[in-house]
Amino acid sequence: MRPTSRLWARGAVAVLACNKDVQRGGDVAMVAARLQRTPMKRSYDPALTTDPHAPLYRVDKAVLAAQKTLDAAIDAKRHHTRHSLAQEVIKEARESLRRADQARALKVKELAQKASAGKE
């Protein structure tokens, strides 16, 4: 029986791999932490906002969209037969994430300058 979604299949493979690690004598806590880890996520200061009235909402939305695109591209590479095409898509997704990060940094600087000018 085939899994209904790739996400389910990826999770099942990860669980099976972790079960083998535990059977070989691996630490259960470390294996559980590896299951929950997301390698491509970054932390942002200030944190990404979900409030549509916040001044950083548009750039944060662009960052989230770029992260989602990159995750989808990496997932497609795992399941795609043409790896060169998938690699090109990953390269473009990383570039768009880099541009979104730069736009967010500029917006944070701009807001900081406005806040400091307002205090004077």
SULMO-V685424 format. One record per run of one state. SS is the DSSP state (alpha for helix, beta for strand, coil for the rest). FROM is the first residue (numbers start at 1). LEN is the number of residues. Records with the same first field share a line. If there is no record, write none. Layout:
SS: FROM-LEN ; FROM-LEN
This chain:
coil: 1-5 ; 24-4 ; 37-20 ; 80-3 ; 120-1
alpha: 6-18 ; 28-9 ; 57-23 ; 83-37
